[in-house]
């Protein structure tokens, strides 16, 4: 085994995180396992709810994914995902409340409990529809701590975006999520010694890995291809 360069190490961490999210049942449990492995903060995964309302007009891509029936509504929930004080990601969540229990809907409307935790009794799984890597422009060999810096200090730098359909154990579509993952997830891990290894070859818990490759906005980053279908912001 050989020691990886700082840039290839960061790219490998981003690819590894994306692979785990694709194979995992929920982002909540995947992020918790990732943070535990890399020593990122302490405590459970939590969210801070930024928006929460019933949609009068449902975006076309959301309607196509969830296919709400007559009498069903679509609710929207936007959150920041954290572990302790450390911000990890933001998530936009469109879900059909009629497909959840009354108790689950009450928790989603009145608390900041993560969606994945709330719907855990339904044995959820996620099917990734699109993914996009955004490797940081900063050279990690200069200063690993700068990976988490952005042009606006209050807005963490984004290194990965996912769009996924959350389904119940019986295959019912519960929600569509669009997630943006922050550089802190890899910057602190990248600052540690790292040996090259087959990150994608590891066995993962949860659902079987999907054959989905990352698209990459950085032409000098990993040689990866675009997912089937297009990304919609």
VEXDREN-2710 file (C-alpha; in Angstrom, 1 decimal):
% VEXDREN-2710
k/r/px/py/pz
1/UNK/0.0/0.0/0.0
2/UNK/1.1/3.5/-0.7
3/UNK/0.3/6.8/0.9
4/UNK/-2.2/8.8/-1.2
5/UNK/-1.8/12.4/-2.2
6/UNK/-4.0/14.9/-0.4
7/UNK/-6.0/15.6/-3.5
8/UNK/-6.6/11.9/-4.3
9/UNK/-7.4/11.3/-0.7
10/UNK/-10.1/13.9/-0.6
11/UNK/-11.6/12.7/-3.9
12/UNK/-11.6/9.1/-2.6
13/UNK/-13.4/10.3/0.6
14/UNK/-16.1/12.0/-1.4
15/UNK/-16.5/9.0/-3.6
16/UNK/-16.7/6.7/-0.5
17/UNK/-19.3/8.9/1.2
18/UNK/-21.4/8.9/-1.9
19/UNK/-21.1/5.1/-2.2
20/UNK/-22.2/4.7/1.4
21/UNK/-25.2/7.0/0.9
22/UNK/-26.3/5.1/-2.1
23/UNK/-26.1/1.7/-0.4
24/UNK/-27.5/2.9/3.0
25/UNK/-31.1/2.8/4.0
26/UNK/-31.2/6.4/5.2
27/UNK/-28.9/9.4/5.2
28/UNK/-29.3/9.6/9.0
29/UNK/-27.8/6.2/9.7
30/UNK/-25.1/6.6/7.0
31/UNK/-24.0/10.0/8.4
32/UNK/-23.9/8.7/11.9
33/UNK/-21.7/5.8/10.9
34/UNK/-19.4/8.1/8.9
35/UNK/-19.1/10.6/11.8
36/UNK/-18.3/7.8/14.2
37/UNK/-15.6/6.3/11.9
38/UNK/-13.9/9.6/11.3
39/UNK/-14.4/11.1/14.8
40/UNK/-16.7/14.0/13.7
41/UNK/-18.4/15.5/16.7
42/UNK/-20.5/13.5/19.2
43/UNK/-24.1/12.5/19.9
44/UNK/-27.0/11.6/17.6
45/UNK/-27.8/13.1/14.2
46/UNK/-30.2/16.0/14.6
47/UNK/-31.9/18.5/12.3
48/UNK/-32.9/22.2/12.6
49/UNK/-36.0/22.8/10.6
50/UNK/-35.9/25.8/8.3
51/UNK/-39.2/25.5/6.4
52/UNK/-42.2/23.3/6.9
53/UNK/-45.5/23.7/4.9
54/UNK/-48.0/22.1/2.6
55/UNK/-47.4/22.7/-1.1
56/UNK/-50.0/24.4/-3.2
57/UNK/-48.0/23.7/-6.4
58/UNK/-45.9/20.5/-6.5
59/UNK/-42.7/20.7/-8.7
60/UNK/-42.9/18.5/-11.8
61/UNK/-40.0/16.2/-10.8
62/UNK/-41.5/15.7/-7.3
63/UNK/-44.9/14.9/-8.7
64/UNK/-43.4/12.4/-11.2
65/UNK/-41.4/10.7/-8.5
66/UNK/-44.1/10.5/-5.8
67/UNK/-47.2/10.2/-8.0
68/UNK/-49.6/11.5/-5.4
69/UNK/-53.1/10.0/-5.9
70/UNK/-56.4/11.9/-5.8
71/UNK/-56.8/13.2/-2.2
72/UNK/-53.1/12.9/-1.3
73/UNK/-51.1/16.0/-0.6
74/UNK/-47.4/16.8/-0.6
75/UNK/-45.7/18.4/2.3
76/UNK/-42.3/20.2/2.2
77/UNK/-39.7/20.2/5.0
78/UNK/-36.3/21.9/4.7
79/UNK/-33.7/21.1/7.4
80/UNK/-30.0/21.5/8.2
81/UNK/-28.5/18.1/9.4
82/UNK/-26.1/18.3/12.3
83/UNK/-24.2/16.2/14.7
84/UNK/-23.8/18.2/17.9
85/UNK/-22.8/21.7/16.8
86/UNK/-21.2/20.4/13.5
87/UNK/-23.3/21.1/10.4
88/UNK/-23.2/18.2/8.0
89/UNK/-25.7/18.9/5.2
90/UNK/-29.0/20.5/4.2
91/UNK/-31.9/18.5/2.9
92/UNK/-35.1/19.4/1.1
93/UNK/-37.8/16.8/1.7
94/UNK/-41.1/16.4/-0.2
95/UNK/-43.3/13.7/1.4
96/UNK/-46.8/12.4/1.2
97/UNK/-48.3/12.4/4.8
98/UNK/-51.1/10.0/3.8
99/UNK/-48.5/7.3/3.4
100/UNK/-47.2/7.7/7.0
101/UNK/-48.9/7.1/10.3
102/UNK/-50.6/9.8/12.3
103/UNK/-47.9/9.6/14.9
104/UNK/-45.2/10.1/12.3
105/UNK/-46.9/13.1/10.8
106/UNK/-47.3/14.6/14.3
107/UNK/-43.5/14.2/14.9
108/UNK/-42.6/15.7/11.6
109/UNK/-44.9/18.7/12.1
110/UNK/-44.0/19.5/15.7
111/UNK/-40.3/18.4/16.2
112/UNK/-36.9/18.5/14.5
113/UNK/-36.4/14.7/14.5
114/UNK/-34.7/13.5/11.3
115/UNK/-37.1/12.1/8.6
116/UNK/-35.2/8.8/8.5
117/UNK/-35.5/8.3/12.2
118/UNK/-39.3/9.1/12.1
119/UNK/-40.0/6.6/9.3
120/UNK/-37.7/3.9/10.5
121/UNK/-40.6/1.5/11.5
122/UNK/-41.6/1.4/7.8
123/UNK/-38.2/-0.2/7.0
124/UNK/-37.2/2.6/4.5
125/UNK/-34.7/2.3/1.7
126/UNK/-33.3/5.0/-0.6
127/UNK/-32.9/4.8/-4.4
128/UNK/-30.5/7.4/-5.7
129/UNK/-31.8/9.2/-8.7
130/UNK/-28.9/11.6/-9.2
131/UNK/-25.6/12.5/-7.6
132/UNK/-23.0/15.2/-8.2
133/UNK/-19.6/15.6/-6.7
134/UNK/-18.1/19.1/-6.2
135/UNK/-14.4/18.5/-5.2
136/UNK/-13.1/21.6/-3.4
137/UNK/-11.0/24.1/-5.5
138/UNK/-8.5/24.5/-2.6
139/UNK/-5.5/22.2/-2.8
140/UNK/-5.8/20.0/0.4
141/UNK/-2.0/19.8/0.6
142/UNK/-1.8/23.5/1.3
143/UNK/-4.1/23.5/4.3
144/UNK/-6.7/20.8/5.0
145/UNK/-8.7/23.1/7.2
146/UNK/-9.4/25.4/4.2
147/UNK/-11.5/22.6/2.7
148/UNK/-14.4/23.6/4.8
149/UNK/-14.2/27.3/4.0
150/UNK/-16.5/29.0/1.6
151/UNK/-16.9/32.4/0.0
152/UNK/-19.5/33.1/2.7
153/UNK/-18.5/31.9/6.2
154/UNK/-22.2/31.4/7.1
155/UNK/-22.6/29.0/4.1
156/UNK/-20.5/25.9/4.4
157/UNK/-18.8/24.7/1.2
158/UNK/-20.7/21.9/-0.6
159/UNK/-18.8/18.8/-1.8
160/UNK/-21.6/16.4/-2.8
161/UNK/-25.3/16.6/-3.8
162/UNK/-27.7/13.7/-3.9
163/UNK/-31.3/13.3/-5.1
164/UNK/-33.0/10.2/-3.8
165/UNK/-36.4/8.5/-3.6
166/UNK/-37.3/7.2/-0.1
167/UNK/-39.4/4.0/-0.2
168/UNK/-41.0/1.9/2.5
169/UNK/-40.2/-1.8/2.9
170/UNK/-43.2/-2.6/0.7
171/UNK/-42.0/-0.4/-2.1
172/UNK/-44.3/2.6/-1.5
173/UNK/-42.7/5.9/-2.4
174/UNK/-42.6/8.0/0.8
175/UNK/-40.5/11.0/0.0
176/UNK/-38.2/12.7/-2.5
177/UNK/-35.1/14.3/-1.0
178/UNK/-32.4/16.6/-2.4
179/UNK/-29.4/16.8/-0.1
180/UNK/-26.2/19.0/-0.1
181/UNK/-23.4/17.6/1.9
182/UNK/-20.8/20.0/3.5
183/UNK/-17.0/19.9/3.2
184/UNK/-16.6/19.3/6.9
185/UNK/-17.5/15.7/6.3
186/UNK/-14.3/15.1/4.4
187/UNK/-12.0/18.0/5.5
188/UNK/-11.4/16.7/9.1
189/UNK/-11.0/13.1/7.8
190/UNK/-8.7/14.2/5.1
191/UNK/-6.4/15.8/7.6
192/UNK/-5.6/12.4/9.1
193/UNK/-3.1/9.9/7.7
194/UNK/-4.7/7.8/5.0
195/UNK/-3.5/4.7/3.1
196/UNK/-4.8/3.9/-0.4
197/UNK/-7.3/1.1/-0.5
198/UNK/-10.2/-0.1/-2.4
199/UNK/-12.9/2.1/-0.9
200/UNK/-15.6/1.0/-3.3
201/UNK/-14.9/-2.7/-2.7
202/UNK/-16.0/-2.7/0.9
203/UNK/-19.0/-4.7/1.9
204/UNK/-21.8/-2.3/3.1
205/UNK/-24.6/-2.8/5.4
206/UNK/-28.1/-2.0/4.2
207/UNK/-29.5/-2.3/0.7
208/UNK/-27.5/-3.8/-2.2
209/UNK/-25.2/-1.2/-3.8
210/UNK/-26.8/0.5/-6.8
211/UNK/-24.7/0.8/-10.0
212/UNK/-24.6/4.6/-9.9
213/UNK/-21.6/6.7/-10.6
214/UNK/-21.0/10.3/-9.6
215/UNK/-21.0/13.2/-12.0
216/UNK/-18.1/15.5/-11.4
217/UNK/-18.0/19.3/-11.8
218/UNK/-14.2/19.4/-11.5
219/UNK/-12.5/18.2/-14.7
220/UNK/-9.3/17.5/-12.7
221/UNK/-11.1/15.3/-10.2
222/UNK/-12.1/11.6/-10.4
223/UNK/-13.0/10.3/-13.9
224/UNK/-16.6/9.5/-13.3
225/UNK/-19.7/9.6/-15.5
226/UNK/-23.1/11.2/-15.2
227/UNK/-26.0/9.3/-13.7
228/UNK/-28.9/8.2/-15.8
229/UNK/-31.3/11.1/-16.0
230/UNK/-30.6/14.7/-15.3
231/UNK/-30.1/16.6/-12.1
232/UNK/-32.8/19.1/-11.2
233/UNK/-32.0/21.9/-8.8
END
